[in-house]
Amino acid sequence: MRDRIAGWASDRRLRWGAGILGGVAIAIALLVGAFPWGALERMVETKLGDRYGAAVTIGSIERTDLFSFTPTVVIRDVRIPQPRWAGIGDFARIRSARVTFGAFGALVGRFSARAIEIDGLRLALVRDAKGRKNWGGTGSGSLALDRLRLADSRLSYDDAVQDRHVEAAIAADAQGLRLNGKGTIKGNPVSVTARGPAVSSANRWPFDARIDGPALTITAKGTMTRALDTGHMAFDMSARADDLKLVDAVIEAGLFGTQPATLAAHVVRDDPKWSVTKLRGTIGRSDLTGHVIVDKQGDRTRLDGAVAFGSLDFEDLASDAGNAAAIARERAHGLRLVPDTRINLAHVGPTDGRIDFAVRRIVSRRRPSSLAWTRGTLTLDHGVLTADPFTLGLTRGTVEGSVTVDQRDGGAVPIVSVALALKGGTLAALAGGGESPVDARLSGRLRLTGKGSTFREAVGRSDGHIALVATQGALPARLASMLGFDVARGLTTDKDERAALRCTVLRLDLDDGTGTLAPMVIDTTRAQSRGTGTIDFPSEALAIRVTGAPKEKSVLRLPGAILMTGTIRAPEVQTEKGTRSIGNIFKAIGQSISGDQPPRATDADCDALAARALAF
């Protein structure tokens, strides 16, 4: 009996507990369904003020229904001032807005609007020169709206980083979403349009956007996973620009100034990853294809892709202003062997990755070039850019090795390390190809480390070694005799006669950009010459003294030396003071008559000289 009474009491307590819980749940539901949202007006002002760093004001918040778990409120006279750094005026003003949302989510801090209707929106987006944005975070995503209506609404956009400015009208209703505006990008006038169907919660939302102007046109047509979900979309993009720098002002991918370009690609965004495939286009007269994946990983961005040029003229990779500046420097300072290519990574940002590159044919519109093709892999890792493997094809032979630009500590100027080997080359090919009176098989090595924002600057501050070895060559016999100061044979030898170039061995030991010859030897079947002196970088100025001796008895052997000045690309050769004097000539004649000439040269040990020169 006691067990039955106890069981009955237990059941009654359970029923009471369930009833109490049910009553509490009903009470909470009633409270949520009838919550007076207008009472939160001051709290909403405070929350928005904290978010935007400004004194937000709201005229009123009124609920339009008495009871609903998806209530609708009318918000009037909203004003959000600009933060102080963004200037005067307002970030946003709204005359009135009707917002339908989930009540339970809003009460626990997860506000999710179901429908938004706004009349009289004025929105002013600003990014200053320091990169500060008044619209908050960088995330993207869908509003997941069942309905969006915008009437009498406008937005302005001013970006000091990329020099972009737009004023646009925006509308949304049952006929769709529309944006129409005008502005400028880096001073170039553009019109901006965007189209999409009526915003709803249905999946797949097609869109069409266009920036159009005389200097720049970009189109994007595709589909978002949901309406306004810019984090998940796929589209076909095309671009035409007077300069890729204009395209970069829109997509912010770190592109540089170029000749006029056309590009097309298929783009997929699955936040935080961008995938660009079927990339194709032209830059000037150069053509390219490729693909790349851009993946945001924490606070860093990773790139993985490949780009290939069918043909490439390096002048296409510079704007008219850039090419004009290069020509002006060339005219002022003369031709240089070391390129003035900028390699500073200060503006690359937190980016890592790997890009394979290839150029099937290198062309040049201004002058003949020995460069024929190239391929390799660029790897960027926390401020260290490496080209390894790297191969540069010449018209004969290749240059192979690696180049590293180290700016890992965020310094103003990178440390550049170059380790290259020349294989299978020829003197003629290195000089630009075509007919050449002097030719030989050529090999070499280069190992330098220096600090600079361009290759030329880095070599001008570098330490290391450069070695070139030419063998199995030929040259005019007259020239071969003159290199040994054998005037008689130099003047009497037939102009078409050839001599063998047994070897030329040149090594430069660089210290802070000044290269000392150690050694310089030119050995032919007729004579041998040796040089001492320096080559100074980045000016590439020559200060070399050359002496020589014939290998056979000479009728007239002129004592003295040749001085080489000027630059590597524009050398100047003159005889040392006194070499061609009347007294020195009579001295040479007297030595010839008496047989008392200086010792003649013997064949150099070319293999040993080459081995020592290349030993580093």
Backbone torsions as a table, in degrees:
resi	resn	phi	psi	omega
1	MET	NA	-44.6	179.1
2	ARG	-62.0	-36.4	178.8
3	ASP	-64.0	-38.9	179.6
4	ARG	-67.3	-41.4	178.4
5	ILE	-63.9	-42.4	179.7
6	ALA	-62.9	-43.0	178.9
7	GLY	-63.1	-40.2	179.9
8	TRP	-65.0	-40.6	-179.9
9	ALA	-65.6	-40.8	179.5
10	SER	-63.0	-44.9	178.6
11	ASP	-60.7	-39.4	-179.2
12	ARG	-66.4	-38.0	178.1
13	ARG	-64.9	-39.4	177.3
14	LEU	-62.7	-42.4	179.3
15	ARG	-64.8	-41.1	178.0
16	TRP	-62.4	-44.2	179.8
17	GLY	-61.2	-44.8	179.4
18	ALA	-63.2	-39.0	179.2
19	GLY	-64.6	-42.8	179.8
20	ILE	-63.3	-46.9	179.3
21	LEU	-60.9	-41.9	178.3
22	GLY	-62.1	-40.6	179.3
23	GLY	-64.8	-41.2	178.2
24	VAL	-62.5	-44.1	-179.7
25	ALA	-60.8	-42.7	179.1
26	ILE	-64.2	-41.2	179.9
27	ALA	-62.5	-43.4	178.4
28	ILE	-63.5	-44.2	179.9
29	ALA	-60.9	-43.5	178.4
30	LEU	-62.7	-40.2	179.0
31	LEU	-64.4	-44.3	179.7
32	VAL	-65.9	-44.8	-177.7
33	GLY	-64.6	-28.7	-178.1
34	ALA	-111.8	18.6	-173.6
35	PHE	-59.9	134.1	-179.7
36	PRO	-81.8	84.1	-173.8
37	TRP	-61.8	-26.8	178.3
38	GLY	-61.8	-24.0	179.8
39	ALA	-69.5	-13.0	-178.4
40	LEU	-92.3	9.3	-175.4
41	GLU	-52.7	-50.2	-177.7
42	ARG	-66.9	-38.3	179.8
43	MET	-64.9	-40.1	178.1
44	VAL	-63.9	-42.2	176.6
45	GLU	-57.4	-43.6	-178.6
46	THR	-65.8	-45.2	-179.7
47	LYS	-61.5	-45.4	179.2
48	LEU	-66.5	-36.9	177.6
49	GLY	-62.7	-40.6	177.8
50	ASP	-65.2	-37.8	-177.4
51	ARG	-69.8	-42.3	-174.2
52	TYR	-100.8	-0.6	177.1
53	GLY	64.5	38.9	-177.5
54	ALA	-149.8	163.2	-179.4
55	ALA	-84.3	90.8	-177.7
56	VAL	-75.8	138.0	175.1
57	THR	-125.7	143.8	177.7
58	ILE	-129.3	126.2	179.7
59	GLY	-64.1	-48.9	179.7
60	SER	-165.3	155.9	171.2
61	ILE	-129.8	120.0	-177.7
62	GLU	-128.0	138.7	175.7
63	ARG	-86.1	137.3	-177.1
64	THR	-94.6	-12.8	-179.6
65	ASP	-125.8	158.6	-179.3
66	LEU	-81.9	-36.3	-175.8
67	PHE	-150.2	126.9	175.3
68	SER	-173.1	145.1	173.6
69	PHE	-84.5	-7.8	170.5
70	THR	-125.7	72.8	-175.1
71	PRO	-69.9	160.8	173.5
72	THR	-118.9	129.8	177.9
73	VAL	-120.5	150.9	174.7
74	VAL	-109.2	124.5	-178.8
75	ILE	-114.4	128.5	-176.3
76	ARG	-122.3	148.2	171.0
77	ASP	54.1	59.4	176.8
78	VAL	-89.9	134.1	177.7
79	ARG	-136.8	123.0	175.4
80	ILE	-118.9	106.2	-179.2
81	PRO	-67.0	158.5	173.8
82	GLN	-67.9	144.9	169.4
83	PRO	-61.1	156.2	-173.2
84	ARG	-57.1	-38.3	-177.0
85	TRP	-67.1	-20.3	-175.9
86	ALA	-89.7	-1.6	178.5
87	GLY	99.4	-168.8	-176.9
88	ILE	-85.4	173.6	178.9
89	GLY	92.0	-167.9	-174.9
90	ASP	-113.4	143.5	170.4
91	PHE	-70.9	-44.6	-179.1
92	ALA	-148.9	142.2	170.0
93	ARG	-134.5	137.5	178.4
94	ILE	-132.4	122.7	177.7
95	ARG	-69.7	-48.0	175.4
96	SER	-158.1	149.8	179.2
97	ALA	-145.1	136.1	172.8
98	ARG	-108.6	123.1	-175.4
99	VAL	-126.4	125.6	173.4
100	THR	-107.6	132.6	-172.7
101	PHE	-149.5	169.5	176.6
102	GLY	-82.3	122.2	-174.1
103	ALA	-68.0	-45.3	-177.1
104	PHE	-61.3	-45.9	179.2
105	GLY	-61.1	-41.3	-178.9
106	ALA	-62.1	-37.8	-177.9
107	LEU	-71.9	-22.1	178.7
108	VAL	-105.4	15.1	173.4
109	GLY	88.5	11.7	178.2
110	ARG	-117.5	73.1	-177.1
111	PHE	-70.2	129.3	-179.9
112	SER	-140.0	109.4	-178.9
113	ALA	-75.5	139.6	175.0
114	ARG	-97.0	-35.4	179.7
115	ALA	-147.9	142.2	178.8
116	ILE	-134.4	129.7	174.4
117	GLU	-129.2	120.3	-174.7
118	ILE	-126.1	134.0	172.0
119	ASP	-118.7	131.7	175.0
120	GLY	74.8	48.1	176.2
121	LEU	-88.5	133.7	170.9
122	ARG	-128.7	114.1	-173.9
123	LEU	-122.7	126.6	-179.0
124	ALA	-120.3	102.1	-179.8
125	LEU	-89.2	135.2	-175.3
126	VAL	-136.4	134.3	166.2
127	ARG	-127.6	122.9	-175.9
128	ASP	-87.5	179.2	-175.5
129	ALA	-64.2	-20.3	178.1
130	LYS	-87.5	-1.8	179.0
131	GLY	90.7	4.7	179.1
132	ARG	-74.4	136.1	-178.0
133	LYS	-118.1	136.1	-179.0
134	ASN	-84.6	-4.1	-179.2
135	TRP	-98.3	13.6	168.8
136	GLY	89.1	-141.3	-169.7
137	GLY	-66.9	178.2	-177.2
138	THR	-105.3	4.3	-177.4
139	GLY	-69.7	167.1	178.5
140	SER	-140.6	163.5	178.0
141	GLY	162.9	179.6	-176.2
142	SER	-90.8	146.8	172.5
143	LEU	-79.8	-13.2	-180.0
144	ALA	52.6	45.9	-176.7
145	LEU	-87.0	145.9	168.6
146	ASP	-84.3	-24.3	-177.4
147	ARG	-158.4	140.3	173.4
148	LEU	-136.2	128.8	174.8
149	ARG	-131.5	128.5	176.9
150	LEU	-128.0	128.7	178.6
151	ALA	-134.8	146.8	-179.7
152	ASP	47.1	52.5	-175.0
153	SER	-123.9	141.2	-179.5
154	ARG	-141.0	152.7	173.8
155	LEU	-135.2	151.4	172.6
156	SER	-124.5	151.4	-178.1
157	TYR	-138.8	123.1	179.0
158	ASP	-129.2	118.8	-176.5
159	ASP	-124.3	108.6	-179.7
160	ALA	-76.6	-21.9	-179.4
161	VAL	-66.8	-47.7	-176.7
162	GLN	-108.2	5.7	-179.9
163	ASP	55.7	55.7	178.4
164	ARG	-117.4	136.0	-178.6
165	HIS	-144.8	127.9	-177.4
166	VAL	-141.1	139.2	168.4
167	GLU	-120.4	126.2	-173.2
168	ALA	-143.4	149.4	169.4
169	ALA	-97.3	140.4	-179.0
170	ILE	-131.2	135.6	-178.8
171	ALA	-140.7	148.4	176.5
172	ALA	-146.8	131.4	178.5
173	ASP	-161.0	-161.6	-177.8
174	ALA	-65.4	-21.1	179.3
175	GLN	-83.7	-11.4	177.0
176	GLY	129.2	-176.9	177.9
177	LEU	-101.8	132.9	-176.9
178	ARG	-138.2	137.3	173.7
179	LEU	-132.4	130.0	179.1
180	ASN	-137.0	125.5	-178.9
181	GLY	-155.6	174.1	176.2
182	LYS	-135.4	156.2	179.1
183	GLY	-177.1	-158.4	178.9
184	THR	-138.6	149.1	172.5
185	ILE	-127.3	114.0	-175.2
186	LYS	50.3	43.1	176.7
187	GLY	82.4	-4.3	-179.3
188	ASN	-95.1	127.0	-178.2
189	PRO	-67.5	140.3	178.2
190	VAL	-143.0	155.9	165.9
191	SER	-109.4	148.1	-177.3
192	VAL	-127.0	125.5	177.6
193	THR	-134.7	150.1	174.9
194	ALA	-147.9	143.0	-178.0
195	ARG	-137.4	146.8	173.7
196	GLY	-163.1	160.2	178.0
197	PRO	-69.4	177.2	177.8
198	ALA	-56.2	136.5	-179.0
199	VAL	-71.9	129.0	177.5
200	SER	-150.8	176.2	-179.3
201	SER	-83.9	1.5	179.9
202	ALA	-66.3	148.9	178.0
203	ASN	-72.3	161.0	177.7
204	ARG	59.1	108.5	-178.1
205	TRP	-125.2	103.1	-178.7
206	PRO	-70.9	149.6	178.9
207	PHE	-147.0	161.8	-180.0
208	ASP	-146.1	119.9	-178.7
209	ALA	-128.1	150.3	-176.0
210	ARG	-152.0	134.7	168.2
211	ILE	-114.6	125.7	-171.7
212	ASP	-137.6	132.0	177.4
213	GLY	-166.6	170.1	-178.7
214	PRO	-59.3	-34.2	-176.2
215	ALA	-98.7	-15.5	-173.4
216	LEU	-152.3	132.0	171.0
217	THR	-136.7	128.5	175.3
218	ILE	-133.0	130.9	176.6
219	THR	-123.8	147.6	175.9
220	ALA	-141.4	125.0	-179.5
221	LYS	-137.0	122.4	-177.4
222	GLY	-173.7	-149.7	-173.5
223	THR	-140.4	134.6	170.5
224	MET	-94.5	151.9	-180.0
225	THR	-60.7	-39.4	174.2
226	ARG	-139.2	166.6	-177.9
227	ALA	-57.0	129.5	176.2
228	LEU	62.8	18.7	178.5
229	ASP	-89.1	81.1	-178.1
230	THR	-70.4	-9.7	178.1
231	GLY	-83.0	-11.9	-178.3
232	HIS	-142.2	97.4	-176.0
233	MET	-157.7	162.8	176.0
234	ALA	-139.1	135.4	-177.8
235	PHE	-156.6	158.2	172.3
236	ASP	-95.7	132.7	-176.7
237	MET	-121.7	143.3	172.0
238	SER	-136.1	151.2	-179.1
239	ALA	-145.3	142.4	172.0
240	ARG	-134.1	129.0	-175.7
241	ALA	-149.2	148.2	173.5
242	ASP	-65.9	-19.7	-173.4
243	ASP	-161.9	131.7	179.9
244	LEU	-59.3	-20.8	177.1
245	LYS	-61.3	-29.6	176.7
246	LEU	-69.9	-39.6	175.7
247	VAL	-62.7	-41.5	-180.0
248	ASP	-63.8	-28.9	177.6
249	ALA	-63.7	-18.6	177.8
250	VAL	-97.9	-48.9	-172.9
251	ILE	-93.5	-15.9	175.9
252	GLU	52.7	58.7	179.8
253	ALA	-108.6	8.1	179.1
254	GLY	80.4	25.3	179.3
255	LEU	-73.8	164.2	-174.5
256	PHE	-120.7	171.4	179.3
257	GLY	-67.3	138.8	-176.8
258	THR	-144.8	-179.1	167.2
259	GLN	-74.6	168.5	-179.1
260	PRO	-50.8	140.3	-171.8
261	ALA	-134.6	150.1	169.2
262	THR	-129.8	134.8	-178.2
263	LEU	-138.7	152.7	173.4
264	ALA	-147.3	148.3	-178.8
265	ALA	-164.7	162.2	170.0
266	HIS	-104.2	129.5	-173.2
267	VAL	-121.9	132.4	175.1
268	VAL	-125.1	129.0	174.8
269	ARG	-115.5	124.0	172.6
270	ASP	-128.3	85.0	-168.6
271	ASP	-43.1	124.4	15.2
272	PRO	-100.0	22.5	-172.4
273	LYS	-108.6	135.6	170.6
274	TRP	-109.9	136.5	176.1
275	SER	-124.0	119.6	-179.8
276	VAL	-113.2	116.3	-179.5
277	THR	-125.1	169.2	178.7
278	LYS	55.2	32.7	177.7
279	LEU	-70.2	130.3	178.8
280	ARG	-153.8	156.0	178.3
281	GLY	164.0	-171.6	179.1
282	THR	-133.4	148.0	170.9
283	ILE	-128.6	111.9	-170.9
284	GLY	59.3	-124.8	177.0
285	ARG	-101.5	8.1	177.5
286	SER	-91.4	143.8	-178.8
287	ASP	-121.3	147.4	-175.1
288	LEU	-144.1	157.6	170.6
289	THR	-138.9	164.0	178.2
290	GLY	169.3	-173.7	176.2
291	HIS	-158.6	157.5	178.4
292	VAL	-158.1	144.9	171.8
293	ILE	-113.6	127.3	178.1
294	VAL	-112.1	114.7	-173.5
295	ASP	-122.4	120.8	177.2
296	LYS	-82.4	117.3	-178.6
297	GLN	-122.1	98.5	-176.1
298	GLY	66.2	-126.6	-179.9
299	ASP	-95.0	11.8	-179.9
300	ARG	-122.4	157.8	178.1
301	THR	-115.9	134.7	-179.5
302	ARG	-115.9	134.0	177.8
303	LEU	-112.2	137.1	173.3
304	ASP	-140.8	122.2	-178.7
305	GLY	-177.6	-165.2	-179.0
306	ALA	-153.5	148.2	175.1
307	VAL	-138.1	138.5	-178.5
308	ALA	-133.9	134.4	175.7
309	PHE	-106.4	131.6	170.6
310	GLY	-68.6	-49.4	172.3
311	SER	-138.5	150.8	-177.1
312	LEU	-144.4	126.0	168.4
313	ASP	-107.7	118.3	-175.0
314	PHE	-59.9	-24.0	177.4
315	GLU	-69.8	-18.8	174.2
316	ASP	-68.9	-21.1	-178.7
317	LEU	-91.0	24.7	173.8
318	ALA	-141.6	147.8	178.3
319	SER	-73.7	171.6	176.5
320	ASP	-57.6	-41.8	179.7
321	ALA	-64.8	-40.2	179.4
322	GLY	-65.5	-42.9	178.4
323	ASN	-66.9	-38.4	178.6
324	ALA	-63.7	-39.3	178.5
325	ALA	-65.6	-39.3	179.3
326	ALA	-65.6	-40.6	178.5
327	ILE	-65.3	-40.1	178.8
328	ALA	-63.3	-41.1	177.6
329	ARG	-65.1	-38.8	180.0
330	GLU	-63.9	-42.3	179.1
331	ARG	-66.7	-36.0	-177.4
332	ALA	-76.2	-36.8	-172.7
333	HIS	-116.5	-5.4	-178.3
334	GLY	86.6	171.5	179.2
335	LEU	-66.7	144.5	177.1
336	ARG	-125.6	147.1	177.9
337	LEU	-79.2	-41.0	-178.0
338	VAL	-83.6	125.2	-177.9
339	PRO	-68.7	154.2	-179.4
340	ASP	-96.4	32.1	-176.5
341	THR	-64.7	130.1	179.8
342	ARG	-76.8	134.1	-176.4
343	ILE	-132.5	14.4	179.7
344	ASN	-72.2	133.2	-176.3
345	LEU	-103.3	14.7	-172.9
346	ALA	-59.4	-31.0	-175.7
347	HIS	-101.4	9.6	-179.7
348	VAL	-72.2	-33.5	179.5
349	GLY	79.0	-167.8	-177.1
350	PRO	-78.5	69.2	-175.5
351	THR	-122.2	135.2	175.2
352	ASP	-126.7	172.2	173.7
353	GLY	148.1	-171.8	-175.7
354	ARG	-144.7	126.6	177.6
355	ILE	-129.3	121.1	172.1
356	ASP	-84.5	138.4	-179.8
357	PHE	-133.1	153.1	178.3
358	ALA	-155.3	141.6	174.0
359	VAL	-128.7	117.3	-177.1
360	ARG	-73.0	-34.8	-177.9
361	ARG	-147.7	123.2	176.0
362	ILE	-95.6	128.6	179.6
363	VAL	-122.5	162.7	179.7
364	SER	-143.6	126.6	-176.2
365	ARG	-86.1	-18.6	-172.4
366	ARG	-97.4	-34.3	-177.4
367	ARG	-158.6	157.8	177.1
368	PRO	-58.4	146.4	-179.1
369	SER	-133.4	147.1	176.1
370	SER	-83.6	-9.4	-178.7
371	LEU	-78.2	133.8	-175.4
372	ALA	-119.1	-41.7	-177.2
373	TRP	-163.1	169.4	177.1
374	THR	-158.5	157.0	174.2
375	ARG	-158.7	160.3	178.6
376	GLY	167.2	-168.2	-179.2
377	THR	-133.7	128.8	174.7
378	LEU	-100.6	127.8	177.2
379	THR	-123.2	128.3	178.7
380	LEU	-118.4	123.8	-176.3
381	ASP	-142.6	105.4	176.4
382	HIS	48.9	51.8	174.5
383	GLY	85.3	8.9	176.7
384	VAL	-118.1	115.2	179.1
385	LEU	-103.3	125.9	-178.3
386	THR	-125.9	131.5	169.4
387	ALA	-103.2	100.2	-175.5
388	ASP	-162.5	115.8	2.0
389	PRO	-74.4	156.3	177.5
390	PHE	-137.4	126.7	178.9
391	THR	-132.6	128.9	176.3
392	LEU	-117.8	116.1	-179.4
393	GLY	-86.0	134.4	175.1
394	LEU	-101.6	172.4	175.9
395	THR	-59.9	-27.7	167.9
396	ARG	-140.1	120.1	176.7
397	GLY	95.5	177.8	-179.0
398	THR	-138.6	155.5	169.1
399	VAL	-113.0	123.2	-174.2
400	GLU	-130.2	149.5	176.8
401	GLY	152.2	-140.2	-176.0
402	SER	-146.8	154.5	175.2
403	VAL	-134.0	132.1	-180.0
404	THR	-125.6	131.5	174.9
405	VAL	-115.0	109.7	-172.2
406	ASP	-107.2	109.3	177.3
407	GLN	-133.3	39.4	-170.4
408	ARG	-65.8	-27.9	-177.4
409	ASP	-92.8	13.1	177.9
410	GLY	71.0	22.4	179.3
411	GLY	-67.3	162.7	-178.2
412	ALA	-70.1	-28.8	-175.4
413	VAL	-131.3	131.5	-178.4
414	PRO	-80.9	161.3	170.0
415	ILE	-96.7	126.5	-175.3
416	VAL	-111.3	128.5	177.3
417	SER	-121.4	130.1	-177.3
418	VAL	-126.6	128.3	175.4
419	ALA	-134.0	103.9	-174.1
420	LEU	-131.5	152.6	176.8
421	ALA	-132.0	132.7	175.4
422	LEU	-94.5	125.3	-177.7
423	LYS	-129.3	135.8	173.3
424	GLY	66.3	22.1	-178.3
425	GLY	-87.8	176.4	174.2
426	THR	-136.1	155.4	177.2
427	LEU	-60.4	-41.6	-178.2
428	ALA	-63.7	-42.8	-179.8
429	ALA	-64.7	-40.8	-179.5
430	LEU	-65.6	-30.0	179.9
431	ALA	-81.1	-1.4	177.3
432	GLY	115.4	2.5	178.1
433	GLY	83.8	-174.9	-179.1
434	GLY	80.8	-172.9	-178.7
435	GLU	-70.5	135.5	179.1
436	SER	-141.8	134.7	-179.7
437	PRO	-69.7	-19.8	-179.3
438	VAL	-122.7	130.4	176.7
439	ASP	-148.2	154.8	179.3
440	ALA	-170.0	162.2	171.9
441	ARG	-71.5	140.3	-171.2
442	LEU	-132.0	134.6	171.8
443	SER	-136.7	165.2	-179.3
444	GLY	-174.7	171.3	177.0
445	ARG	-141.5	152.4	177.7
446	LEU	-143.9	129.2	176.3
447	ARG	-143.0	107.8	-174.8
448	LEU	-134.6	149.8	172.0
449	THR	-137.1	124.8	-179.3
450	GLY	-152.8	172.3	-176.4
451	LYS	-116.4	126.7	-179.6
452	GLY	179.9	158.1	179.3
453	SER	-87.8	-11.5	172.7
454	THR	-130.5	162.8	177.8
455	PHE	-60.3	-42.1	-178.6
456	ARG	-62.1	-43.4	179.4
457	GLU	-65.3	-41.2	-179.5
458	ALA	-65.3	-42.6	177.6
459	VAL	-64.3	-34.6	179.3
460	GLY	-68.5	-10.5	177.2
461	ARG	-122.5	21.0	-168.2
462	SER	-95.8	159.0	168.4
463	ASP	-117.2	148.5	177.8
464	GLY	146.9	-152.0	-172.8
465	HIS	-144.5	146.9	171.6
466	ILE	-131.2	133.3	178.7
467	ALA	-137.5	136.7	174.6
468	LEU	-129.9	135.9	179.9
469	VAL	-131.0	121.2	177.1
470	ALA	-113.0	133.3	-179.1
471	THR	-139.3	166.7	174.1
472	GLN	50.7	51.2	-177.1
473	GLY	-115.5	-173.4	178.9
474	ALA	-148.6	154.1	179.3
475	LEU	-154.8	163.3	176.8
476	PRO	-58.4	136.7	-178.1
477	ALA	-62.6	-35.7	177.1
478	ARG	-57.5	-46.7	-179.8
479	LEU	-63.5	-41.4	179.6
480	ALA	-59.5	-40.2	179.1
481	SER	-68.7	-42.6	-179.2
482	MET	-63.4	-31.6	177.2
483	LEU	-64.0	-21.8	175.3
484	GLY	-100.5	10.8	179.2
485	PHE	60.5	27.4	176.6
486	ASP	-89.0	87.6	-173.5
487	VAL	-65.8	-41.4	-177.0
488	ALA	-58.4	-52.7	-179.7
489	ARG	-68.4	-34.7	178.9
490	GLY	-62.0	-30.9	-178.5
491	LEU	-90.7	-26.8	-173.0
492	THR	-101.4	-16.2	-178.6
493	THR	-68.7	142.0	177.5
494	ASP	-59.4	139.0	-174.9
495	LYS	-65.4	-22.5	-179.4
496	ASP	-92.1	-5.8	-178.8
497	GLU	-71.3	143.1	-178.1
498	ARG	-115.5	153.1	174.3
499	ALA	-124.7	157.7	-180.0
500	ALA	-85.4	136.4	171.5
501	LEU	-95.6	102.1	-176.1
502	ARG	-67.9	-46.1	176.1
503	CYS	-168.8	151.5	166.3
504	THR	-126.1	124.8	-178.8
505	VAL	-124.0	122.5	-180.0
506	LEU	-133.9	128.8	175.1
507	ARG	-131.6	134.9	174.9
508	LEU	-115.5	126.2	171.9
509	ASP	-101.5	113.5	-173.8
510	LEU	-94.9	137.0	174.3
511	ASP	-135.4	109.3	-178.1
512	ASP	53.5	41.8	174.1
513	GLY	88.7	-6.5	177.9
514	THR	-102.2	119.0	-177.8
515	GLY	-99.9	125.4	178.4
516	THR	-100.5	131.6	179.6
517	LEU	-67.5	126.8	-177.9
518	ALA	-157.2	71.7	5.4
519	PRO	-111.3	-171.4	164.6
520	MET	-132.8	114.7	-176.7
521	VAL	-132.2	130.5	172.9
522	ILE	-120.3	112.7	-175.4
523	ASP	-118.0	118.0	177.6
524	THR	-118.5	175.9	177.9
525	THR	-71.8	-14.1	-179.3
526	ARG	-103.4	-29.6	-172.9
527	ALA	-161.0	173.3	175.3
528	GLN	-137.0	135.5	177.6
529	SER	-122.4	149.5	176.1
530	ARG	-133.0	141.2	-178.9
531	GLY	-121.9	146.8	173.3
532	THR	-130.0	155.6	177.8
533	GLY	134.4	-154.8	-172.4
534	THR	-139.3	158.8	166.8
535	ILE	-125.0	121.9	-173.3
536	ASP	-102.9	129.3	177.0
537	PHE	-109.7	148.5	11.2
538	PRO	-88.5	-3.5	-178.9
539	SER	-67.9	-20.9	-176.6
540	GLU	60.5	29.6	-178.6
541	ALA	-75.0	136.2	179.9
542	LEU	-96.5	137.6	171.1
543	ALA	-141.2	78.4	-170.4
544	ILE	-125.0	135.8	174.8
545	ARG	-112.3	125.7	-175.5
546	VAL	-116.3	127.4	172.5
547	THR	-117.9	160.3	-178.1
548	GLY	-156.8	167.0	179.3
549	ALA	-147.2	141.4	176.6
550	PRO	-76.1	163.4	178.4
551	LYS	-97.8	-7.6	176.5
552	GLU	-125.9	161.8	177.7
553	LYS	-60.9	135.8	-176.0
554	SER	-110.8	141.3	174.9
555	VAL	-67.7	-37.7	178.9
556	LEU	-143.3	103.8	179.6
557	ARG	-110.2	118.3	-173.1
558	LEU	-91.7	118.8	176.7
559	PRO	-69.4	150.3	175.6
560	GLY	140.4	-159.0	-175.3
561	ALA	-150.9	159.9	173.6
562	ILE	-107.1	138.3	176.9
563	LEU	-108.6	127.7	176.9
564	MET	-106.8	118.2	177.2
565	THR	-125.9	-161.4	-174.8
566	GLY	79.6	-144.6	-179.1
567	THR	-128.1	171.9	-179.4
568	ILE	-57.6	-44.8	-178.0
569	ARG	-81.3	-18.4	179.7
570	ALA	-139.2	70.0	-177.3
571	PRO	-73.1	152.7	174.9
572	GLU	-123.3	130.1	-176.1
573	VAL	-118.6	130.1	176.2
574	GLN	-146.8	156.2	177.9
575	THR	-79.0	148.7	178.3
576	GLU	-63.4	147.1	-178.9
577	LYS	-52.3	128.1	178.5
578	GLY	96.3	-16.0	-177.1
579	THR	-63.2	-40.6	-178.2
580	ARG	-101.7	19.2	179.1
581	SER	-71.0	157.3	179.0
582	ILE	-59.0	-40.6	-179.1
583	GLY	-63.7	-42.2	-179.0
584	ASN	-67.9	-35.8	177.9
585	ILE	-65.6	-45.9	177.1
586	PHE	-61.9	-35.7	177.8
587	LYS	-62.2	-43.4	179.5
588	ALA	-63.3	-40.2	179.2
589	ILE	-64.5	-41.3	179.5
590	GLY	-63.4	-41.2	179.1
591	GLN	-64.5	-36.4	179.6
592	SER	-66.7	-41.2	-178.8
593	ILE	-68.3	-41.6	-176.6
594	SER	-81.0	-15.2	-176.4
595	GLY	76.4	12.7	-176.7
596	ASP	-98.2	52.0	179.6
597	GLN	-84.5	155.9	175.7
598	PRO	-59.4	163.5	-178.4
599	PRO	-57.4	144.6	176.3
600	ARG	-83.5	159.1	-179.5
601	ALA	-79.6	154.2	173.4
602	THR	-116.3	168.3	179.5
603	ASP	-62.8	132.6	177.1
604	ALA	-74.5	152.6	172.7
605	ASP	-81.9	83.1	-173.0
606	CYS	-59.1	-40.2	-178.6
607	ASP	-62.6	-43.6	-179.6
608	ALA	-67.5	-42.2	178.3
609	LEU	-60.9	-43.5	-179.4
610	ALA	-64.5	-42.9	-179.1
611	ALA	-61.9	-42.5	-179.7
612	ARG	-68.1	-39.6	-178.6
613	ALA	-65.3	-36.5	-176.2
614	LEU	-89.1	1.9	-175.3
615	ALA	-85.2	84.3	171.9
616	PHE	-161.3	NA	NA
